[in-house]
Amino acid sequence: MNMSKHARRFQSIAFKLLAFSIIMSLIPLLFLGGSNLMRAKDYLWESVRNQHSYGTSRVVKEINFLLEEAERVITVLAEANGTVLISSDTGEQERLLYSCLTNLPYVERMSLLDGKGYEITGVSRFDIGKSGASQEKDVENIFKSIKNFQTYIGPVLLDQHGQPYFQLAIPIILQGNDVKGAVVADISLRSVVDLLSKVAGTSGAWLFLVDQEGHLIGHEDFSQVLSNRNVQASLPLLSEEEEELTRENPLVRTYLSYTGEKVVGAYAKVSGTDWAVIYEQPESKAFSSYIHLRNTFGLSTVILMLLVLGISLFFVVYFLRQLDILKKGVKRITSGEAGFVLPVQSQDEIGEVLTAFNELSEELKKKRELESALRQADKMASVGLLAAGIAHEINNPMATIGLSVEELRYELQRMNSAQGEKDQDIDRYLDLIARQADRCSQITQNLLDFSRQERNQNNAYDFYNLNELVQKALELNHYMLQKNQVQVRYDLDGAVPLIWGDGPGIQQVIFNLLCNAAQAMKQGGALKLVTQNEADCVCLQVMDNGEGISNEDLKRVFEPFFTTKPPGLGTGLGLAVSYGLIKQAGGTIVMDSRLGEGTTVTVKLPHTKEVQ
């Protein structure tokens, strides 16, 4: 079933390479980046939690210190000077109260109550020598606490100047556990409010003090206290046990603040009171470094993805271009263009593939040339067999023609004897017919000798004369040499001895050399054959002034099936076979050629030393 265009696109190498590059580049980045972001967020959360816990605990400790210090000093006053406070005159009472006031810088006024809750006297920090204006007191709750021998801590109130304060009452207990009155201190929370601003700093956070009903007691922005802002939304829903736990370890969480913002907040109870300290900071501020890191990572990921995409596209296009070159090369090879060479532009694996393809193409070209040469060789072999058969067939009529000429000559002589006259023209014609018939017989005999396949057998070896083999080869090539208008000269040394060996094989070598020379001189030329008897060998030189051979091709002339001739004019086997025959005879064959000047082939055959 044919795939759709989109399906084929997803199955393409380009898509797979691109997807692989992006996935292998981004997945490790996303994994490592994501894990690092999570780790950074955890570290940052721990840092924010510690910061909020520390700020909250610091304020709680400051309030606890304020309460404990005031309670300790006033308790000492009530216990050590209780009788004096109750029984002495007003001057002494004020002196004792004022001496205590000067030791407590955050106490603005102190007063002495009798057993019925009426104020006996009082001193003020801002009205020296005067009792000062009496602040409103919750007498009922004060006496309820002191009758039970408990310290009273009142709610946070605003004084006449709008400053927050609360009242601390310590019972005066005389002998017999009889409560005779109380010492009441008006304690200012201004220092606590200042501390709230100092601890919160400039990081966009805020600290505030609330009571259990969600009313603001203190805030760095005191206008919110004056406006009686309800912060109930910032209070956690905790049980009493959980509330107690926050006194030591502040509860840090994220929630929706009374301001409507999502914040990181810390909550801690103040011991001995129904107050709580809350430290809030918007998430955007608390985690600003994480948000910046996350945004930077996201932007970096996008940039990196685009970069990876661009680089991947570049290499994919480069790779596909190389594949396209290879594909086109394969198509040209399959279309029959053997030997096609692809351009190799790199030394990498793709370059190696292209180089291997070029080698394969060259081998395929050689194979096809080999196949063509084999087909040509097969044709030539068939022609050789046909020539041998034709030679046999021609020999018979030639013999008949020869016999007929002899009979005609005999009858002509008999008739001439009877008539007493002689016809010279008829004799001349008969001689010509006889000579040509002998020539045809000689040619066919040479063909038969040349086509014999007995030369590889030792029992076919015999003595041969190199000069005679040269002449026979010239007769076999007479037509081709004459057709190409080649002028043949030869200088045959009469001192050449007989040689024991494969005479027909050596004749085939000479025949091949003459064929090559004739084909190299298609427009005419000169051919010279020289034999010479040397000290230890017989030398044959075949020299022509034909086309010549280039240095590159000269190195390969003896390779099987190598030829510089066009198809149909050579098999590439002639010189290779000749080389083998000369080597088999123990001789050497050397070719020297220059392109455009001609070729000289030198064959040396050793003298016969011993006849087996």
C-alpha positions in Angstrom: 0.0 0.0 0.0 1.4 3.4 -1.0 2.2 5.7 1.9 0.8 9.3 1.9 3.1 12.2 1.3 3.2 13.1 5.0 3.9 9.6 6.0 6.8 9.4 3.6 8.1 12.7 5.0 8.2 11.2 8.5 10.0 8.1 7.1 12.6 10.1 5.3 16.3 10.1 6.4 16.2 13.9 6.6 13.4 13.9 9.2 15.0 11.1 11.2 18.4 12.8 11.2 16.8 16.1 12.2 14.7 14.5 14.9 17.6 12.5 16.2 19.9 15.6 16.4 17.2 17.7 18.2 16.2 14.9 20.6 19.8 13.9 21.5 20.7 17.6 22.0 17.7 18.8 23.9 16.7 15.8 26.1 20.0 15.8 28.1 19.7 19.6 28.3 16.1 19.5 29.5 16.8 16.7 31.9 19.9 18.3 33.5 18.4 21.8 33.3 15.1 20.6 34.8 16.8 18.7 37.6 19.0 21.7 38.3 16.0 24.0 38.3 14.2 21.8 40.8 17.3 21.6 42.9 17.8 25.3 42.8 14.1 25.8 43.7 14.5 23.5 46.7 17.7 25.3 47.8 16.0 28.7 47.4 12.9 27.5 49.2 15.1 26.3 52.1 16.8 29.7 52.1 13.5 31.6 52.0 12.1 29.4 54.8 15.2 30.0 57.0 15.0 33.7 56.3 11.4 34.0 57.2 11.8 31.7 60.2 14.7 33.8 61.4 12.9 37.1 61.0 9.8 35.9 62.7 11.7 34.3 65.5 13.7 37.4 66.0 10.6 39.6 66.5 9.0 36.9 68.8 12.2 36.8 70.9 12.2 40.6 71.1 8.6 40.7 72.3 9.3 37.8 74.7 12.3 39.6 76.1 10.3 42.8 76.5 7.5 40.9 78.4 9.9 38.9 80.5 12.0 41.8 81.4 9.0 44.0 82.3 7.4 41.1 84.3 10.7 40.4 86.1 11.4 44.0 87.2 7.8 44.7 88.2 7.5 41.4 90.0 10.6 42.2 92.0 9.1 45.6 92.9 5.7 44.0 93.9 7.3 41.3 96.0 10.1 43.3 97.6 8.2 46.5 98.2 4.6 45.3 98.3 3.9 46.4 101.9 5.6 49.8 101.4 3.6 50.3 98.2 0.3 49.6 100.0 1.0 51.4 103.3 3.3 54.3 102.6 2.4 57.7 101.5 1.9 58.9 97.9 5.4 60.4 97.6 7.1 57.2 98.6 4.8 55.2 96.3 5.6 57.4 93.3 9.3 57.3 94.1 9.3 53.5 94.0 7.2 53.4 90.8 9.5 55.9 89.1 12.6 54.1 90.1 11.2 51.0 88.4 10.0 53.1 85.4 13.5 54.3 84.8 14.8 50.7 84.5 12.3 49.9 81.8 12.8 52.2 78.8 9.8 50.8 76.9 7.4 51.4 79.8 5.7 54.8 79.5 3.6 54.9 82.6 3.2 52.9 85.8 0.3 53.0 88.3 -0.6 51.5 91.6 -4.1 50.0 92.2 -5.7 49.2 95.6 -7.5 46.0 96.4 -10.8 47.4 94.9 -9.2 48.3 91.6 -9.0 52.0 92.2 -5.8 53.8 91.1 -3.9 55.0 94.1 -1.2 56.9 92.2 0.8 56.7 89.1 3.9 58.1 87.3 4.6 58.9 83.7 7.8 59.0 81.7 6.7 62.1 79.8 5.1 64.0 82.8 7.9 64.1 85.4 6.8 65.0 88.9 3.2 64.4 87.9 1.1 61.3 88.0 0.2 61.6 84.3 -3.0 61.0 82.6 -4.5 57.7 83.6 -5.0 55.3 80.7 -8.2 53.3 80.5 -7.9 50.0 82.3 -9.8 46.8 82.0 -10.3 46.5 85.8 -12.5 43.5 85.6 -10.0 41.4 83.6 -7.1 42.7 85.6 -8.6 41.7 88.9 -9.8 38.4 87.5 -6.1 37.6 86.7 -4.5 38.9 89.9 -7.1 37.3 92.2 -5.9 34.0 90.6 -2.3 35.1 91.3 -1.6 35.4 87.5 0.1 38.1 85.5 -2.3 40.0 83.3 -1.3 41.0 79.8 -4.0 43.2 78.2 -5.0 43.8 74.6 -3.1 46.2 72.4 -4.5 49.7 72.6 -3.7 53.1 71.1 -2.6 55.9 73.3 -3.6 59.6 72.8 -0.8 59.9 70.3 -1.9 56.9 68.3 0.9 54.7 69.4 0.3 51.0 70.3 0.7 49.9 73.9 -0.5 47.2 76.2 -0.9 46.9 79.9 0.9 44.5 82.1 -0.4 44.0 85.7 1.5 42.2 88.5 -0.4 41.3 91.7 0.8 42.6 95.1 0.6 39.6 97.4 1.2 40.0 101.1 1.4 37.4 103.9 -1.4 35.0 104.0 -1.7 35.0 100.2 -3.8 38.1 100.3 -3.9 40.2 97.1 -3.8 43.8 98.3 -3.5 45.5 94.9 -1.5 45.5 91.7 1.3 47.3 89.8 0.2 48.2 86.3 2.7 49.1 83.5 1.7 50.7 80.2 4.3 49.1 77.8 4.8 50.8 74.4 5.2 48.6 71.3 6.9 51.4 69.3 10.2 49.6 69.6 8.6 46.4 68.3 7.1 48.3 65.3 10.5 49.7 64.5 12.0 46.2 64.7 9.3 45.0 62.3 10.5 47.5 59.6 14.2 46.7 60.3 13.8 42.9 60.0 11.6 43.1 56.9 14.2 45.2 55.2 13.8 46.3 51.5 13.2 42.9 49.9 9.5 43.6 49.4 8.5 41.7 52.5 6.5 42.9 55.5 6.2 41.9 59.1 3.2 42.5 61.3 1.8 41.6 64.8 -1.7 40.3 65.1 -4.0 39.0 67.8 -6.0 35.8 67.6 -9.0 37.6 66.0 -6.9 38.8 63.1 -6.7 42.4 64.2 -3.4 44.2 63.4 -1.4 45.1 66.5 1.7 46.3 64.8 2.8 46.8 61.2 5.7 48.5 59.4 3.0 50.4 57.6 1.3 51.8 60.7 -1.5 53.3 58.6 -2.9 49.8 58.3 -3.1 49.5 62.1 -4.8 52.9 62.3 -7.3 51.8 59.6 -8.0 48.6 61.7 -7.1 46.4 58.7 -8.4 42.8 59.1 -5.7 40.3 58.3 -7.7 37.2 59.1 -6.9 35.7 55.7 -3.2 35.5 56.6 -3.9 33.4 59.8 -3.4 29.6 59.4 -6.1 27.2 60.6 -4.3 25.4 63.4 -5.2 23.5 66.4 -4.1 24.6 69.9 -1.3 22.0 69.9 -0.1 23.2 66.5 -0.3 26.8 67.7 1.9 25.9 70.6 4.4 24.3 68.3 4.8 27.5 66.3 6.2 29.2 69.4 9.5 27.4 68.9 9.4 26.6 65.2 7.6 29.1 63.0 5.2 27.7 60.4 6.4 28.6 56.8 4.0 28.1 53.9 2.6 29.6 50.7 -0.9 31.0 50.7 -3.1 33.9 49.5 -2.4 36.9 51.8 -5.0 39.4 53.1 -3.5 41.7 50.4 -4.8 39.3 47.7 -1.2 38.3 46.7 0.2 34.9 46.8 3.0 35.0 49.4 5.5 33.0 51.3 4.6 33.5 54.9 5.9 32.5 58.4 3.7 32.4 61.4 4.8 32.2 65.1 2.9 32.6 68.4 4.2 34.9 71.2 4.4 33.0 74.5 2.0 34.1 77.2 -0.1 36.1 74.8 -2.7 35.6 72.1 -0.5 37.5 69.7 1.3 36.1 66.6 4.1 37.4 64.4 3.6 37.0 60.6 6.3 37.5 58.0 5.0 37.7 54.4 6.8 38.1 51.1 5.3 37.9 47.6 6.3 34.7 45.8 7.5 36.9 42.9 10.0 38.5 45.2 10.9 35.5 47.3 11.6 33.4 44.2 12.8 36.2 41.9 16.2 34.6 41.4 14.6 31.3 40.6 12.1 32.9 38.2 15.0 34.7 36.5 16.9 31.5 36.3 13.9 29.6 34.9 13.3 32.3 32.3 16.9 32.4 31.4 17.0 28.7 31.0 13.8 28.7 28.9 15.3 31.4 26.7 18.6 29.6 26.5 16.8 26.4 25.6 14.9 28.1 22.8 18.1 29.7 21.5 20.0 26.4 21.8 17.1 24.6 20.0 17.2 27.1 17.2 21.0 26.7 17.1 20.8 22.9 17.1 18.1 23.1 14.5 20.2 25.3 12.3 23.4 23.2 12.7 21.4 20.0 12.2 19.8 21.4 9.0 23.2 22.4 7.7 24.6 18.9 8.2 21.4 17.2 7.1 21.4 19.2 3.9 25.2 18.5 3.4 24.6 14.8 4.1 21.6 14.6 1.8 23.4 16.4 -0.9 26.1 13.8 -0.8 23.5 11.1 -0.8 21.8 12.8 -3.8 25.1 12.8 -5.6 25.5 9.1 -4.8 21.9 8.4 -5.9 22.4 10.2 -9.2 25.6 8.3 -9.7 23.8 5.0 -9.1 21.1 5.9 -11.6 23.7 6.8 -14.2 25.5 3.5 -13.5 22.2 1.5 -13.7 21.4 3.4 -17.0 24.6 1.9 -18.5 27.1 4.7 -17.9 29.8 2.5 -16.4 33.0 4.3 -15.2 31.1 7.4 -14.1 33.1 9.2 -11.4 31.5 11.1 -8.5 33.3 14.2 -7.1 34.8 13.5 -3.7 34.9 16.7 -1.6 35.7 15.3 1.9 37.8 12.8 3.6 35.2 11.6 6.0 33.0 8.4 5.9 30.9 9.9 3.1 34.0 10.7 1.1 35.1 7.0 1.7 31.7 5.8 0.4 32.0 8.1 -2.7 35.5 6.8 -3.2 34.3 3.2 -2.9 31.5 4.0 -5.4 34.1 5.4 -7.8 36.2 2.3 -7.4 33.1 0.1 -7.9 32.2 2.1 -11.0 35.7 1.7 -12.4 35.6 -2.0 -11.7 32.2 -2.2 -13.3 33.7 -0.4 -16.3 36.5 -2.8 -16.5 34.1 -5.7 -16.1 32.0 -4.5 -19.0 35.1 -3.9 -21.1 36.2 -7.4 -20.1 32.8 -8.8 -21.1 33.0 -6.9 -24.4 36.5 -8.2 -24.9 35.5 -11.7 -24.1 32.6 -11.4 -26.6 35.0 -10.1 -29.2 37.5 -12.9 -28.3 34.7 -15.4 -28.7 33.9 -13.9 -32.1 37.5 -14.1 -33.1 37.8 -17.6 -31.9 34.7 -18.5 -33.9 36.3 -16.7 -36.9 39.5 -18.6 -36.3 37.5 -21.9 -36.4 35.6 -20.7 -39.4 38.9 -19.7 -41.1 40.3 -23.2 -40.4 37.3 -24.8 -41.9 37.3 -22.5 -44.9 41.0 -23.2 -45.4 40.2 -26.9 -45.5 37.3 -26.3 -47.9 39.5 -24.0 -50.2 42.4 -26.5 -50.2 40.3 -29.1 -52.1 39.2 -26.8 -55.0 42.7 -25.3 -55.1 44.1 -28.8 -55.5 41.5 -29.5 -58.2 42.4 -26.2 -59.9 46.1 -27.2 -59.8 45.4 -30.6 -61.3 43.2 -29.1 -63.9 46.0 -26.7 -64.9 48.4 -29.5 -65.2 45.9 -31.5 -67.4 45.3 -28.4 -69.5 49.0 -27.8 -69.9 49.5 -31.5 -70.9 46.6 -31.4 -73.5 47.9 -28.0 -74.8 51.4 -29.5 -75.3 49.9 -32.5 -77.1 47.8 -30.3 -79.3 50.7 -28.0 -80.0 52.8 -31.0 -81.0 50.2 -32.2 -83.4 49.7 -28.7 -84.9 53.4 -27.8 -84.8 52.8 -24.4 -83.2 52.7 -23.0 -79.6 50.4 -20.4 -78.1 52.5 -18.3 -75.7 49.5 -16.4 -74.2 47.8 -19.6 -73.1 51.0 -20.8 -71.4 51.4 -17.5 -69.6 47.8 -17.6 -68.4 48.2 -21.2 -67.2 51.4 -20.3 -65.3 49.6 -17.4 -63.7 46.7 -19.6 -62.6 49.1 -22.2 -61.3 51.1 -19.6 -59.3 48.0 -18.1 -57.8 46.6 -21.5 -56.9 49.9 -22.3 -55.2 49.7 -19.0 -53.4 46.1 -19.7 -52.2 47.2 -23.2 -51.0 50.1 -21.6 -49.2 47.9 -19.1 -47.5 45.3 -21.7 -46.5 48.1 -23.9 -45.2 49.5 -21.0 -43.1 46.0 -20.5 -41.7 45.8 -24.2 -40.8 49.2 -24.1 -39.1 48.3 -20.9 -37.2 44.9 -22.2 -36.0 46.3 -25.5 -34.6 46.0 -25.9 -30.9 48.8 -28.4 -30.4 51.5 -25.9 -29.4 50.9 -26.3 -25.6 51.8 -30.0 -25.9 55.5 -30.9 -25.5 55.3 -33.4 -28.3 54.4 -30.5 -30.7 57.7 -28.8 -30.1 60.2 -28.8 -33.0 63.1 -26.8 -34.5 62.0 -23.7 -36.2 63.7 -20.9 -38.1 62.8 -17.4 -36.9 63.3 -15.9 -40.3 60.8 -18.3 -41.9 58.3 -17.5 -39.2 58.7 -13.8 -40.0 58.0 -14.4 -43.7 55.0 -16.6 -43.0 53.5 -13.9 -40.6 54.1 -11.3 -43.4 52.2 -13.5 -45.8 49.3 -13.8 -43.4 49.2 -10.0 -42.9 49.9 -9.2 -46.5 46.4 -8.0 -47.2 46.1 -5.7 -44.1 49.5 -4.2 -44.7 48.8 -3.6 -48.3 45.3 -2.1 -47.5 46.8 0.4 -45.1 49.6 1.3 -47.6 52.3 0.1 -45.2 55.8 -0.2 -46.8 57.5 -3.2 -45.4 61.2 -3.6 -45.1 63.0 -6.4 -43.4 66.6 -7.3 -42.6 66.8 -11.0 -41.7 70.1 -12.3 -40.4 71.0 -15.5 -42.3 73.1 -16.6 -39.3 70.1 -17.1 -37.1 70.2 -20.6 -35.9 67.4 -23.1 -35.5 65.5 -22.9 -32.2 63.8 -25.7 -30.4 60.4 -24.8 -29.1 56.8 -23.8 -30.0 57.2 -22.5 -33.5 53.5 -21.8 -34.1 53.3 -19.9 -30.8 56.2 -17.6 -31.8 54.6 -17.2 -35.2 51.4 -16.1 -33.4 53.5 -13.5 -31.5 54.9 -12.1 -34.7 51.5 -12.1 -36.3 50.1 -10.1 -33.3 52.9 -7.6 -33.5 52.3 -7.1 -37.3 48.6 -6.7 -36.7 49.2 -4.0 -34.1 51.6 -2.2 -36.3 49.3 -2.3 -39.3 46.4 -0.9 -37.2 48.6 1.8 -35.9 49.4 3.0 -39.5 45.9 3.4 -41.0 47.0 6.3 -43.2 50.2 4.5 -44.3 53.6 4.2 -42.9 56.8 2.2 -42.8 57.3 -1.1 -41.1 60.7 -2.7 -40.5 61.5 -6.1 -39.2 65.1 -7.0 -38.2 66.4 -10.4 -36.9 69.9 -10.7 -35.5 71.9 -13.5 -33.9 73.5 -12.4 -30.7 75.8 -14.1 -28.3 73.2 -16.0 -26.3 70.0 -15.3 -28.0 68.2 -14.5 -31.2 66.7 -11.0 -31.4 63.7 -9.8 -33.4 62.7 -6.1 -33.7 59.4 -4.9 -35.1 59.6 -1.1 -35.7 56.8 1.2 -37.1 56.2 4.9 -37.3 52.5 4.8 -36.4 50.4 6.5 -33.8 52.5 5.4 -30.8 51.3 4.8 -27.2 51.2 7.2 -24.3 53.4 6.6 -21.2 50.2 5.8 -19.1 49.0 3.2 -21.5 52.5 1.8 -22.2 52.5 0.5 -18.6 49.4 -1.6 -19.2 49.9 -3.0 -22.7 50.6 -6.5 -21.5 47.6 -6.6 -19.2 44.8 -9.0 -20.3 41.9 -7.3 -22.1 43.6 -3.9 -22.1 43.4 -2.2 -25.5 43.4 1.4 -26.9 41.6 0.3 -30.0 37.9 1.1 -30.5 35.3 -1.7 -30.0 35.5 -4.4 -32.7 39.1 -3.8 -33.6 40.8 -5.5 -30.7 40.2 -7.9 -27.8 43.1 -6.7 -25.6 44.4 -10.3 -25.5 47.0 -10.2 -28.3 49.9 -8.7 -26.4 49.0 -10.5 -23.2 49.0 -13.9 -25.0 52.3 -12.9 -26.8 53.9 -12.0 -23.4 52.9 -15.4 -22.0 54.2 -17.2 -25.1 57.6 -15.4 -25.0 57.9 -16.0 -21.2 57.0 -19.7 -21.8 59.8 -19.8 -24.4 62.3 -18.4 -21.8 62.6 -15.1 -23.7 61.8 -11.4 -23.1 59.5 -9.0 -24.9 60.0 -5.2 -24.4 58.0 -2.4 -26.0 59.2 1.2 -26.4 56.8 3.8 -27.8 56.3 7.5 -28.0 53.0 9.0 -28.8 52.9 10.3 -32.4 56.3 8.9 -33.3 56.0 5.2 -33.4 56.7 1.9 -31.6 59.5 -0.6 -31.3 59.0 -4.1 -30.0 62.1 -6.1 -29.1 61.8 -9.9 -28.7 64.7 -12.0 -27.5 64.7 -15.8 -27.6 67.4 -17.9 -26.0 69.6 -20.3 -28.1 68.7 -23.9 -27.8 71.2 -25.6 -25.4 69.7 -29.0 -25.0 67.0 -30.8 -26.8 64.8 -33.0 -24.6 
